[in-house]
Amino acid sequence: MQRQTALKRQKERARIEKQREKTANRLERRHDKGSSGGLAPGEDPDIAGIVPGPQPPAID
């Protein structure tokens, strides 16, 4: 009976630790996302840095 209780506690600690890590990762991503604003206002991030005209051949 005590072994089951110990396993429950261990699982609960692991769950709490994993949740802390996820929260920390979310905060870190949010911070990185906010600080990476290197685009000019009104510039579309999907096409930033694309040069119009002929493209170099793909290397096989």
PDB file of N, CA, C and O in Angstrom, chain B, residues numbered from 101:
ATOM      1  N   MET B 101       0.827  -1.189   0.000  1.00  0.00           N
ATOM      2  CA  MET B 101       0.000   0.000   0.000  1.00  0.00           C
ATOM      3  C   MET B 101       0.871   1.252   0.000  1.00  0.00           C
ATOM      4  O   MET B 101       0.562   2.220  -0.695  1.00  0.00           O
ATOM      5  N   GLN B 102       1.943   1.243   0.764  1.00  0.00           N
ATOM      6  CA  GLN B 102       2.789   2.436   0.822  1.00  0.00           C
ATOM      7  C   GLN B 102       3.526   2.660  -0.491  1.00  0.00           C
ATOM      8  O   GLN B 102       3.824   3.800  -0.850  1.00  0.00           O
ATOM      9  N   ARG B 103       3.820   1.586  -1.204  1.00  0.00           N
ATOM     10  CA  ARG B 103       4.518   1.738  -2.478  1.00  0.00           C
ATOM     11  C   ARG B 103       3.640   2.502  -3.470  1.00  0.00           C
ATOM     12  O   ARG B 103       4.145   3.333  -4.226  1.00  0.00           O
ATOM     13  N   GLN B 104       2.359   2.238  -3.476  1.00  0.00           N
ATOM     14  CA  GLN B 104       1.453   2.944  -4.373  1.00  0.00           C
ATOM     15  C   GLN B 104       1.425   4.435  -4.048  1.00  0.00           C
ATOM     16  O   GLN B 104       1.421   5.276  -4.946  1.00  0.00           O
ATOM     17  N   THR B 105       1.405   4.750  -2.765  1.00  0.00           N
ATOM     18  CA  THR B 105       1.394   6.151  -2.343  1.00  0.00           C
ATOM     19  C   THR B 105       2.676   6.853  -2.794  1.00  0.00           C
ATOM     20  O   THR B 105       2.641   7.989  -3.265  1.00  0.00           O
ATOM     21  N   ALA B 106       3.804   6.159  -2.642  1.00  0.00           N
ATOM     22  CA  ALA B 106       5.078   6.746  -3.067  1.00  0.00           C
ATOM     23  C   ALA B 106       5.099   6.969  -4.572  1.00  0.00           C
ATOM     24  O   ALA B 106       5.606   7.988  -5.042  1.00  0.00           O
ATOM     25  N   LEU B 107       4.555   6.028  -5.327  1.00  0.00           N
ATOM     26  CA  LEU B 107       4.511   6.191  -6.777  1.00  0.00           C
ATOM     27  C   LEU B 107       3.618   7.361  -7.166  1.00  0.00           C
ATOM     28  O   LEU B 107       3.943   8.117  -8.082  1.00  0.00           O
ATOM     29  N   LYS B 108       2.508   7.510  -6.480  1.00  0.00           N
ATOM     30  CA  LYS B 108       1.618   8.642  -6.748  1.00  0.00           C
ATOM     31  C   LYS B 108       2.326   9.966  -6.507  1.00  0.00           C
ATOM     32  O   LYS B 108       2.225  10.895  -7.308  1.00  0.00           O
ATOM     33  N   ARG B 109       3.042  10.037  -5.393  1.00  0.00           N
ATOM     34  CA  ARG B 109       3.778  11.272  -5.077  1.00  0.00           C
ATOM     35  C   ARG B 109       4.841  11.551  -6.124  1.00  0.00           C
ATOM     36  O   ARG B 109       5.028  12.696  -6.537  1.00  0.00           O
ATOM     37  N   GLN B 110       5.534  10.512  -6.553  1.00  0.00           N
ATOM     38  CA  GLN B 110       6.587  10.674  -7.550  1.00  0.00           C
ATOM     39  C   GLN B 110       5.987  11.162  -8.874  1.00  0.00           C
ATOM     40  O   GLN B 110       6.537  12.055  -9.517  1.00  0.00           O
ATOM     41  N   LYS B 111       4.871  10.579  -9.270  1.00  0.00           N
ATOM     42  CA  LYS B 111       4.208  11.007 -10.504  1.00  0.00           C
ATOM     43  C   LYS B 111       3.745  12.455 -10.400  1.00  0.00           C
ATOM     44  O   LYS B 111       3.888  13.229 -11.346  1.00  0.00           O
ATOM     45  N   GLU B 112       3.200  12.809  -9.263  1.00  0.00           N
ATOM     46  CA  GLU B 112       2.713  14.178  -9.060  1.00  0.00           C
ATOM     47  C   GLU B 112       3.872  15.174  -9.115  1.00  0.00           C
ATOM     48  O   GLU B 112       3.738  16.243  -9.711  1.00  0.00           O
ATOM     49  N   ARG B 113       4.994  14.838  -8.506  1.00  0.00           N
ATOM     50  CA  ARG B 113       6.164  15.725  -8.558  1.00  0.00           C
ATOM     51  C   ARG B 113       6.657  15.878  -9.993  1.00  0.00           C
ATOM     52  O   ARG B 113       7.013  16.977 -10.418  1.00  0.00           O
ATOM     53  N   ALA B 114       6.676  14.770 -10.740  1.00  0.00           N
ATOM     54  CA  ALA B 114       7.119  14.826 -12.128  1.00  0.00           C
ATOM     55  C   ALA B 114       6.163  15.689 -12.955  1.00  0.00           C
ATOM     56  O   ALA B 114       6.606  16.457 -13.809  1.00  0.00           O
ATOM     57  N   ARG B 115       4.866  15.568 -12.708  1.00  0.00           N
ATOM     58  CA  ARG B 115       3.881  16.354 -13.434  1.00  0.00           C
ATOM     59  C   ARG B 115       4.055  17.840 -13.145  1.00  0.00           C
ATOM     60  O   ARG B 115       4.014  18.667 -14.056  1.00  0.00           O
ATOM     61  N   ILE B 116       4.248  18.169 -11.878  1.00  0.00           N
ATOM     62  CA  ILE B 116       4.433  19.573 -11.483  1.00  0.00           C
ATOM     63  C   ILE B 116       5.718  20.135 -12.104  1.00  0.00           C
ATOM     64  O   ILE B 116       5.732  21.266 -12.591  1.00  0.00           O
ATOM     65  N   GLU B 117       6.783  19.349 -12.084  1.00  0.00           N
ATOM     66  CA  GLU B 117       8.054  19.807 -12.669  1.00  0.00           C
ATOM     67  C   GLU B 117       7.914  20.029 -14.175  1.00  0.00           C
ATOM     68  O   GLU B 117       8.421  21.013 -14.712  1.00  0.00           O
ATOM     69  N   LYS B 118       7.233  19.123 -14.842  1.00  0.00           N
ATOM     70  CA  LYS B 118       7.028  19.274 -16.282  1.00  0.00           C
ATOM     71  C   LYS B 118       6.213  20.532 -16.585  1.00  0.00           C
ATOM     72  O   LYS B 118       6.492  21.244 -17.550  1.00  0.00           O
ATOM     73  N   GLN B 119       5.212  20.797 -15.761  1.00  0.00           N
ATOM     74  CA  GLN B 119       4.395  22.000 -15.947  1.00  0.00           C
ATOM     75  C   GLN B 119       5.231  23.261 -15.742  1.00  0.00           C
ATOM     76  O   GLN B 119       5.062  24.241 -16.468  1.00  0.00           O
ATOM     77  N   ARG B 120       6.129  23.243 -14.759  1.00  0.00           N
ATOM     78  CA  ARG B 120       7.018  24.390 -14.541  1.00  0.00           C
ATOM     79  C   ARG B 120       7.904  24.620 -15.754  1.00  0.00           C
ATOM     80  O   ARG B 120       8.092  25.758 -16.185  1.00  0.00           O
ATOM     81  N   GLU B 121       8.455  23.529 -16.309  1.00  0.00           N
ATOM     82  CA  GLU B 121       9.313  23.649 -17.480  1.00  0.00           C
ATOM     83  C   GLU B 121       8.541  24.208 -18.665  1.00  0.00           C
ATOM     84  O   GLU B 121       9.052  25.058 -19.395  1.00  0.00           O
ATOM     85  N   LYS B 122       7.314  23.738 -18.863  1.00  0.00           N
ATOM     86  CA  LYS B 122       6.499  24.233 -19.969  1.00  0.00           C
ATOM     87  C   LYS B 122       6.207  25.718 -19.801  1.00  0.00           C
ATOM     88  O   LYS B 122       6.263  26.479 -20.767  1.00  0.00           O
ATOM     89  N   THR B 123       5.898  26.129 -18.584  1.00  0.00           N
ATOM     90  CA  THR B 123       5.615  27.540 -18.327  1.00  0.00           C
ATOM     91  C   THR B 123       6.856  28.389 -18.596  1.00  0.00           C
ATOM     92  O   THR B 123       6.763  29.458 -19.200  1.00  0.00           O
ATOM     93  N   ALA B 124       8.011  27.914 -18.149  1.00  0.00           N
ATOM     94  CA  ALA B 124       9.254  28.649 -18.384  1.00  0.00           C
ATOM     95  C   ALA B 124       9.542  28.747 -19.876  1.00  0.00           C
ATOM     96  O   ALA B 124       9.966  29.799 -20.355  1.00  0.00           O
ATOM     97  N   ASN B 125       9.318  27.662 -20.618  1.00  0.00           N
ATOM     98  CA  ASN B 125       9.552  27.678 -22.064  1.00  0.00           C
ATOM     99  C   ASN B 125       8.607  28.656 -22.754  1.00  0.00           C
ATOM    100  O   ASN B 125       9.016  29.372 -23.668  1.00  0.00           O
ATOM    101  N   ARG B 126       7.350  28.692 -22.324  1.00  0.00           N
ATOM    102  CA  ARG B 126       6.387  29.625 -22.913  1.00  0.00           C
ATOM    103  C   ARG B 126       6.832  31.065 -22.691  1.00  0.00           C
ATOM    104  O   ARG B 126       6.789  31.885 -23.607  1.00  0.00           O
ATOM    105  N   LEU B 127       7.257  31.363 -21.471  1.00  0.00           N
ATOM    106  CA  LEU B 127       7.703  32.719 -21.173  1.00  0.00           C
ATOM    107  C   LEU B 127       8.932  33.085 -22.003  1.00  0.00           C
ATOM    108  O   LEU B 127       9.048  34.208 -22.493  1.00  0.00           O
ATOM    109  N   GLU B 128       9.843  32.133 -22.156  1.00  0.00           N
ATOM    110  CA  GLU B 128      11.056  32.389 -22.926  1.00  0.00           C
ATOM    111  C   GLU B 128      10.711  32.645 -24.399  1.00  0.00           C
ATOM    112  O   GLU B 128      11.251  33.566 -25.014  1.00  0.00           O
ATOM    113  N   ARG B 129       9.813  31.831 -24.961  1.00  0.00           N
ATOM    114  CA  ARG B 129       9.406  32.039 -26.348  1.00  0.00           C
ATOM    115  C   ARG B 129       8.713  33.379 -26.524  1.00  0.00           C
ATOM    116  O   ARG B 129       8.937  34.080 -27.511  1.00  0.00           O
ATOM    117  N   ARG B 130       7.868  33.731 -25.560  1.00  0.00           N
ATOM    118  CA  ARG B 130       7.156  35.008 -25.632  1.00  0.00           C
ATOM    119  C   ARG B 130       8.151  36.163 -25.601  1.00  0.00           C
ATOM    120  O   ARG B 130       8.005  37.137 -26.338  1.00  0.00           O
ATOM    121  N   HIS B 131       9.166  36.048 -24.742  1.00  0.00           N
ATOM    122  CA  HIS B 131      10.189  37.090 -24.645  1.00  0.00           C
ATOM    123  C   HIS B 131      10.968  37.178 -25.952  1.00  0.00           C
ATOM    124  O   HIS B 131      11.196  38.278 -26.457  1.00  0.00           O
ATOM    125  N   ASP B 132      11.387  36.028 -26.514  1.00  0.00           N
ATOM    126  CA  ASP B 132      12.149  36.015 -27.759  1.00  0.00           C
ATOM    127  C   ASP B 132      11.324  36.554 -28.918  1.00  0.00           C
ATOM    128  O   ASP B 132      11.836  37.276 -29.773  1.00  0.00           O
ATOM    129  N   LYS B 133      10.066  36.205 -28.941  1.00  0.00           N
ATOM    130  CA  LYS B 133       9.200  36.648 -30.030  1.00  0.00           C
ATOM    131  C   LYS B 133       9.033  38.165 -30.002  1.00  0.00           C
ATOM    132  O   LYS B 133       9.019  38.805 -31.053  1.00  0.00           O
ATOM    133  N   GLY B 134       8.910  38.729 -28.836  1.00  0.00           N
ATOM    134  CA  GLY B 134       8.732  40.167 -28.713  1.00  0.00           C
ATOM    135  C   GLY B 134       9.985  40.951 -29.016  1.00  0.00           C
ATOM    136  O   GLY B 134       9.898  42.093 -29.468  1.00  0.00           O
ATOM    137  N   SER B 135      11.144  40.376 -28.782  1.00  0.00           N
ATOM    138  CA  SER B 135      12.388  41.115 -28.967  1.00  0.00           C
ATOM    139  C   SER B 135      12.985  40.950 -30.360  1.00  0.00           C
ATOM    140  O   SER B 135      13.994  41.583 -30.670  1.00  0.00           O
ATOM    141  N   SER B 136      12.385  40.113 -31.208  1.00  0.00           N
ATOM    142  CA  SER B 136      12.973  39.863 -32.520  1.00  0.00           C
ATOM    143  C   SER B 136      12.413  40.778 -33.592  1.00  0.00           C
ATOM    144  O   SER B 136      12.560  40.482 -34.778  1.00  0.00           O
ATOM    145  N   GLY B 137      11.785  41.864 -33.224  1.00  0.00           N
ATOM    146  CA  GLY B 137      11.152  42.751 -34.200  1.00  0.00           C
ATOM    147  C   GLY B 137      12.147  43.519 -35.034  1.00  0.00           C
ATOM    148  O   GLY B 137      12.276  44.731 -34.860  1.00  0.00           O
ATOM    149  N   GLY B 138      12.862  42.858 -35.943  1.00  0.00           N
ATOM    150  CA  GLY B 138      13.834  43.507 -36.788  1.00  0.00           C
ATOM    151  C   GLY B 138      13.262  43.976 -38.112  1.00  0.00           C
ATOM    152  O   GLY B 138      14.019  44.405 -38.984  1.00  0.00           O
ATOM    153  N   LEU B 139      11.950  43.910 -38.291  1.00  0.00           N
ATOM    154  CA  LEU B 139      11.332  44.316 -39.546  1.00  0.00           C
ATOM    155  C   LEU B 139      10.891  45.777 -39.494  1.00  0.00           C
ATOM    156  O   LEU B 139      10.568  46.321 -38.438  1.00  0.00           O
ATOM    157  N   ALA B 140      10.892  46.377 -40.657  1.00  0.00           N
ATOM    158  CA  ALA B 140      10.400  47.740 -40.761  1.00  0.00           C
ATOM    159  C   ALA B 140       8.873  47.726 -40.636  1.00  0.00           C
ATOM    160  O   ALA B 140       8.239  46.732 -40.991  1.00  0.00           O
ATOM    161  N   PRO B 141       8.288  48.785 -40.149  1.00  0.00           N
ATOM    162  CA  PRO B 141       6.826  48.820 -40.038  1.00  0.00           C
ATOM    163  C   PRO B 141       6.180  48.661 -41.417  1.00  0.00           C
ATOM    164  O   PRO B 141       6.572  49.327 -42.375  1.00  0.00           O
ATOM    165  N   GLY B 142       5.209  47.794 -41.503  1.00  0.00           N
ATOM    166  CA  GLY B 142       4.511  47.556 -42.748  1.00  0.00           C
ATOM    167  C   GLY B 142       5.154  46.505 -43.627  1.00  0.00           C
ATOM    168  O   GLY B 142       4.613  46.189 -44.687  1.00  0.00           O
ATOM    169  N   GLU B 143       6.299  45.945 -43.225  1.00  0.00           N
ATOM    170  CA  GLU B 143       6.970  44.920 -44.022  1.00  0.00           C
ATOM    171  C   GLU B 143       6.408  43.551 -43.657  1.00  0.00           C
ATOM    172  O   GLU B 143       6.267  43.226 -42.478  1.00  0.00           O
ATOM    173  N   ASP B 144       6.092  42.759 -44.659  1.00  0.00           N
ATOM    174  CA  ASP B 144       5.521  41.428 -44.455  1.00  0.00           C
ATOM    175  C   ASP B 144       6.642  40.454 -44.085  1.00  0.00           C
ATOM    176  O   ASP B 144       7.587  40.302 -44.859  1.00  0.00           O
ATOM    177  N   PRO B 145       6.568  39.791 -42.927  1.00  0.00           N
ATOM    178  CA  PRO B 145       7.639  38.895 -42.513  1.00  0.00           C
ATOM    179  C   PRO B 145       7.766  37.657 -43.398  1.00  0.00           C
ATOM    180  O   PRO B 145       8.832  37.042 -43.441  1.00  0.00           O
ATOM    181  N   ASP B 146       6.686  37.276 -44.115  1.00  0.00           N
ATOM    182  CA  ASP B 146       6.747  36.106 -44.978  1.00  0.00           C
ATOM    183  C   ASP B 146       7.611  36.340 -46.213  1.00  0.00           C
ATOM    184  O   ASP B 146       8.206  35.402 -46.743  1.00  0.00           O
ATOM    185  N   ILE B 147       7.681  37.587 -46.670  1.00  0.00           N
ATOM    186  CA  ILE B 147       8.446  37.860 -47.887  1.00  0.00           C
ATOM    187  C   ILE B 147       9.658  38.743 -47.628  1.00  0.00           C
ATOM    188  O   ILE B 147      10.277  39.232 -48.573  1.00  0.00           O
ATOM    189  N   ALA B 148      10.001  38.950 -46.385  1.00  0.00           N
ATOM    190  CA  ALA B 148      11.158  39.785 -46.052  1.00  0.00           C
ATOM    191  C   ALA B 148      12.433  39.116 -46.547  1.00  0.00           C
ATOM    192  O   ALA B 148      12.641  37.925 -46.313  1.00  0.00           O
ATOM    193  N   GLY B 149      13.266  39.858 -47.215  1.00  0.00           N
ATOM    194  CA  GLY B 149      14.554  39.356 -47.677  1.00  0.00           C
ATOM    195  C   GLY B 149      14.513  38.658 -49.016  1.00  0.00           C
ATOM    196  O   GLY B 149      15.553  38.201 -49.490  1.00  0.00           O
ATOM    197  N   ILE B 150      13.343  38.554 -49.655  1.00  0.00           N
ATOM    198  CA  ILE B 150      13.257  37.918 -50.961  1.00  0.00           C
ATOM    199  C   ILE B 150      13.642  38.938 -52.019  1.00  0.00           C
ATOM    200  O   ILE B 150      13.160  40.070 -52.016  1.00  0.00           O
ATOM    201  N   VAL B 151      14.517  38.519 -52.921  1.00  0.00           N
ATOM    202  CA  VAL B 151      14.991  39.396 -53.987  1.00  0.00           C
ATOM    203  C   VAL B 151      14.234  39.043 -55.259  1.00  0.00           C
ATOM    204  O   VAL B 151      14.246  37.881 -55.667  1.00  0.00           O
ATOM    205  N   PRO B 152      13.579  40.002 -55.897  1.00  0.00           N
ATOM    206  CA  PRO B 152      12.873  39.701 -57.143  1.00  0.00           C
ATOM    207  C   PRO B 152      13.857  39.450 -58.275  1.00  0.00           C
ATOM    208  O   PRO B 152      14.992  39.924 -58.250  1.00  0.00           O
ATOM    209  N   GLY B 153      13.401  38.698 -59.262  1.00  0.00           N
ATOM    210  CA  GLY B 153      14.234  38.425 -60.433  1.00  0.00           C
ATOM    211  C   GLY B 153      14.638  36.971 -60.491  1.00  0.00           C
ATOM    212  O   GLY B 153      14.184  36.152 -59.691  1.00  0.00           O
ATOM    213  N   PRO B 154      15.494  36.657 -61.441  1.00  0.00           N
ATOM    214  CA  PRO B 154      15.912  35.262 -61.599  1.00  0.00           C
ATOM    215  C   PRO B 154      16.638  34.760 -60.353  1.00  0.00           C
ATOM    216  O   PRO B 154      17.431  35.474 -59.739  1.00  0.00           O
ATOM    217  N   GLN B 155      16.348  33.537 -60.009  1.00  0.00           N
ATOM    218  CA  GLN B 155      16.971  32.926 -58.845  1.00  0.00           C
ATOM    219  C   GLN B 155      18.122  32.046 -59.282  1.00  0.00           C
ATOM    220  O   GLN B 155      18.101  31.508 -60.389  1.00  0.00           O
ATOM    221  N   PRO B 156      19.134  31.887 -58.429  1.00  0.00           N
ATOM    222  CA  PRO B 156      20.256  31.011 -58.788  1.00  0.00           C
ATOM    223  C   PRO B 156      19.786  29.563 -58.885  1.00  0.00           C
ATOM    224  O   PRO B 156      18.840  29.177 -58.199  1.00  0.00           O
ATOM    225  N   PRO B 157      20.433  28.753 -59.729  1.00  0.00           N
ATOM    226  CA  PRO B 157      20.014  27.366 -59.884  1.00  0.00           C
ATOM    227  C   PRO B 157      20.188  26.592 -58.579  1.00  0.00           C
ATOM    228  O   PRO B 157      21.116  26.841 -57.809  1.00  0.00           O
ATOM    229  N   ALA B 158      19.280  25.655 -58.350  1.00  0.00           N
ATOM    230  CA  ALA B 158      19.363  24.810 -57.160  1.00  0.00           C
ATOM    231  C   ALA B 158      20.530  23.840 -57.309  1.00  0.00           C
ATOM    232  O   ALA B 158      20.737  23.273 -58.381  1.00  0.00           O
ATOM    233  N   ILE B 159      21.278  23.654 -56.250  1.00  0.00           N
ATOM    234  CA  ILE B 159      22.417  22.736 -56.279  1.00  0.00           C
ATOM    235  C   ILE B 159      21.918  21.354 -55.912  1.00  0.00           C
ATOM    236  O   ILE B 159      21.307  21.170 -54.859  1.00  0.00           O
ATOM    237  N   ASP B 160      22.176  20.376 -56.778  1.00  0.00           N
ATOM    238  CA  ASP B 160      21.716  18.992 -56.547  1.00  0.00           C
ATOM    239  C   ASP B 160      22.735  18.201 -55.821  1.00  0.00           C
ATOM    240  O   ASP B 160      22.518  17.021 -55.543  1.00  0.00           O
TER     241      ASP B 160
END
